[in-house]
């Protein structure tokens, strides 16, 4: 496949490197610093799962010709500007796979790029960028991608994308529908991102402190109600079991970004689900408390 990766940061860089290593023609689209680094030295990966290797995809600040599939791996705060840089990559048969956390992205992507969206999530991956933009993949688990399209793209195309990603080394499942794929990850992710940011502590410390664990469980319960309003039934006990299985030292990108004073994904991960719950008249006091506290910290 000819594959574009918009946003070759930590997650996007790992995905681009793995897809390139497995024989695909990959081009990364990103900001000048990232593009210059990839053009000069490629992407260097250090991974507990995939080992240490270098990959050499192409890189450009904007697209010049259509690709078969483009993975969107930018953060929510950069999405609006980034979409304009890949319009030339979107042909009549191009599949667009947003991997952003939270909600609200697929609608905007369809508005700008058209109705060729395959909603995706990627999980079981703790990855950061090192000082030289090396991709540091610390997780001991194989990253897992979920995909679904509610009709924009044929099942055969979704299956072809899944097969390509599997050959690159990730595990992949195809969900029943887009909402299921989004909310299955979002309830867990939003809860741990919210509480690790609220406490500025790794997930292990959040779980073992009774006060923060109670807040974590309350947020999971409220998010599960919002998910159910969108046709996705989740059991709170199952989500808490998943969270209890995460590594003690796990931190989240929202936690790190807020702690460093950088733009974060708080609106798409917590703010939008909170406002959706409020608009439906659902009681979401734990989410409201955490959101207000974190926003005050960001504004301070």
C-alpha positions in Angstrom: 0.0 0.0 0.0 0.9 3.7 -0.4 0.3 5.0 3.1 0.4 8.5 4.5 0.9 9.2 8.2 -0.2 12.6 9.3 1.6 13.5 12.6 4.8 11.4 12.9 5.2 12.0 16.6 5.4 9.2 19.1 2.4 7.0 18.1 2.5 8.2 14.4 6.2 7.7 14.2 6.0 4.1 15.6 3.2 3.3 13.2 5.0 4.8 10.2 8.2 2.9 11.1 6.5 -0.4 11.4 4.5 0.0 8.2 7.6 1.0 6.4 9.6 -1.9 7.7 6.9 -4.4 6.5 7.3 -3.2 2.9 4.8 -0.4 2.4 5.5 2.9 0.7 5.1 5.3 3.5 5.2 9.1 3.6 5.0 11.1 6.8 3.4 14.5 6.8 4.3 16.8 9.6 5.9 20.0 10.9 9.2 21.2 9.6 11.2 19.8 12.6 9.8 16.3 12.3 10.1 16.3 8.5 13.7 17.4 8.6 14.6 14.8 11.1 13.0 12.0 9.2 14.6 13.1 5.9 18.0 13.3 7.6 18.1 10.2 9.8 14.9 8.3 9.3 12.9 7.1 12.3 14.8 5.3 15.0 12.7 2.9 17.2 13.7 1.5 20.5 11.0 -1.0 21.5 10.6 -3.7 24.1 8.3 -5.6 21.6 9.8 -4.8 18.2 13.4 -4.3 19.1 15.7 -1.5 18.0 15.6 -0.6 14.3 15.7 2.3 11.8 13.1 2.9 9.2 13.3 5.4 6.3 9.9 6.5 5.1 9.5 9.6 2.9 8.6 12.8 4.7 7.1 16.1 3.6 5.3 19.1 5.1 2.3 18.6 2.8 1.0 15.9 0.3 1.5 16.1 -3.4 -0.4 13.0 -4.7 -3.1 10.6 -3.5 -2.3 7.6 -1.3 -4.3 4.4 -0.6 -4.8 5.2 3.1 -3.8 8.0 5.4 -3.6 7.5 9.2 -4.2 10.7 11.2 -2.1 10.7 14.4 -1.9 14.3 15.3 -3.2 15.6 18.6 -6.6 17.3 18.7 -5.1 20.7 19.2 -3.2 20.4 15.9 -6.0 18.8 13.8 -7.5 21.8 12.1 -4.2 23.1 10.7 -2.9 19.7 9.8 -5.9 18.6 7.7 -5.2 21.3 5.1 -1.7 19.9 4.5 -3.0 16.5 3.2 -5.8 17.5 0.9 -3.7 16.4 -2.1 -3.3 13.0 -0.6 -7.0 12.3 -0.6 -8.1 10.7 -3.9 -11.5 9.2 -4.8 -10.4 5.8 -3.3 -8.3 7.0 -0.3 -9.4 5.7 3.1 -8.9 8.1 6.0 -8.2 6.5 9.4 -8.2 9.0 12.3 -6.5 7.6 15.4 -7.2 10.6 17.6 -8.3 10.2 21.2 -11.7 11.5 22.3 -14.8 12.5 20.3 -15.7 15.2 17.7 -12.9 14.4 15.2 -14.6 12.2 12.7 -17.3 14.8 12.0 -14.7 17.5 11.3 -12.6 15.2 9.2 -15.6 14.3 7.1 -16.4 18.0 6.7 -12.9 18.8 5.4 -11.7 15.7 3.6 -14.9 13.8 2.6 -16.8 10.7 3.4 -14.0 8.0 3.2 -13.5 7.6 7.0 -12.6 4.4 8.8 -12.7 5.3 12.5 -9.7 3.8 14.4 -8.2 3.6 17.9 -4.8 2.4 19.0 -4.2 1.1 22.5 -1.9 -0.9 24.7 0.9 1.4 23.6 3.0 3.7 25.9 5.3 5.5 23.6 7.2 8.8 23.8 9.8 10.8 21.7 13.4 11.0 23.0 15.7 13.9 22.8 16.7 13.2 19.1 13.1 12.3 18.1 13.8 8.6 18.7 10.6 6.6 19.2 10.8 5.1 22.7 8.2 2.3 22.9 8.2 1.2 26.5 5.1 -1.1 26.6 5.7 -4.8 26.8 2.4 -5.4 25.1 1.8 -5.5 21.3 -0.1 -2.4 20.3 -3.8 -3.0 19.4 -5.8 -1.2 16.7 -9.5 -1.3 16.3 -11.3 -0.2 13.1 -14.8 0.4 12.0 -16.7 2.2 9.3 -20.5 2.9 9.3 -20.7 2.9 5.5 -18.1 5.4 4.2 -15.8 2.5 3.2 -16.6 -1.0 2.1 -15.9 -4.0 4.5 -13.3 -5.3 2.0 -11.3 -2.0 2.2 -11.5 -2.1 6.0 -10.3 -5.7 6.0 -7.4 -4.8 3.7 -6.3 -2.0 6.0 -6.5 -4.4 9.0 -4.4 -7.0 7.1 -1.7 -4.4 6.3 -1.5 -3.3 9.9 -1.3 -6.9 11.2 1.6 -7.6 8.8 3.4 -4.6 10.4 3.2 -6.3 13.8 0.1 -4.9 15.5 -3.0 -6.8 16.6 -6.2 -5.6 14.9 -9.9 -6.1 15.4 -12.8 -4.8 13.3 -15.6 -3.4 15.5 -19.3 -3.6 14.8 -19.7 0.1 14.4 -17.8 3.4 14.9 -19.4 4.3 18.2 -18.4 1.0 19.7 -14.8 1.4 18.6 -14.6 5.0 20.0 -16.3 4.5 23.3 -14.7 1.2 24.2 -11.4 3.0 24.4 -12.6 6.4 25.4 -14.2 5.3 28.7 -11.0 3.7 29.9 -8.7 6.3 28.5 -10.7 9.3 29.6 -10.9 7.9 33.2 -7.1 7.2 33.5 -6.1 10.4 31.7 -8.4 12.4 33.9 -7.2 10.9 37.2 -3.5 10.8 36.4 -3.7 14.4 35.3 -5.9 15.4 38.4 -3.4 13.7 40.7 -0.2 14.2 38.6 0.7 10.7 39.4 1.1 7.4 37.5 -1.9 5.0 37.3 -0.5 2.8 40.0 -0.6 5.6 42.6 -4.1 6.5 41.5 -5.3 3.0 42.0 -3.8 2.4 45.4 -5.0 5.7 47.0 -8.5 5.1 48.1 -9.8 8.6 47.5 -8.4 8.8 44.0 -9.6 5.2 43.3 -13.1 6.2 44.3 -13.0 9.2 42.0 -11.7 7.0 39.2 -14.6 4.6 39.7 -17.0 7.5 39.7 -15.7 8.8 36.5 -15.8 5.4 34.9 -19.4 5.1 35.9 -20.4 8.4 34.5 -18.6 7.8 31.3 -20.3 4.4 30.9 -23.7 6.2 31.2 -22.7 8.6 28.4 -21.5 5.7 26.3 -24.8 3.9 26.8 -26.6 7.0 25.5 -24.6 6.5 22.3 -25.7 2.8 22.0 -22.6 1.3 23.6 -23.1 -0.8 26.7 -20.1 -1.1 29.0 -19.8 -2.7 32.4 -18.0 -0.5 34.9 -16.5 -3.6 36.6 -14.9 -4.7 33.3 -13.4 -1.2 32.7 -12.0 -1.1 36.2 -10.6 -4.6 35.7 -8.8 -3.4 32.6 -7.4 -0.4 34.4 -6.2 -2.6 37.3 -4.2 -4.6 34.7 -2.3 -1.6 33.4 1.4 -1.1 34.5 1.9 0.7 37.8 4.2 3.2 36.2 1.9 4.1 33.3 1.5 7.8 32.7 -0.8 9.5 30.1 0.0 12.1 27.4 -2.6 14.4 28.9 -1.0 14.2 32.3 2.4 14.9 30.8 1.2 17.8 28.6 -0.7 19.5 31.4 2.2 19.1 33.8 4.6 20.7 31.3 2.2 23.5 30.4 1.7 22.3 26.8 -1.6 22.2 24.9 -3.4 19.0 25.9 -6.3 16.8 24.7 -8.5 17.7 27.7 -11.4 19.0 25.6 -11.7 15.9 23.3 -10.9 13.4 26.0 -12.9 14.9 28.9 -14.6 18.1 28.0 -16.7 16.8 25.0 -17.9 13.7 26.8 -18.7 15.9 29.8 -20.7 18.3 27.7 -22.5 15.5 26.0 -23.6 14.0 29.3 -24.8 17.4 30.5 -26.8 18.0 27.3 -28.5 14.7 27.9 -29.3 15.5 31.5 -27.1 12.8 32.9 -25.5 13.3 36.4 -21.7 13.8 35.9 -20.4 15.4 39.1 -17.1 13.6 39.2 -16.3 14.6 35.7 -17.3 18.2 36.4 -15.1 18.3 39.4 -12.1 16.9 37.6 -12.6 19.1 34.5 -12.9 22.3 36.6 -9.8 21.4 38.6 -7.6 20.6 35.6 -8.8 23.6 33.6 -7.9 25.9 36.6 -4.5 24.3 36.7 -4.0 24.9 33.0 -5.1 28.6 33.3 -3.0 29.3 36.4 
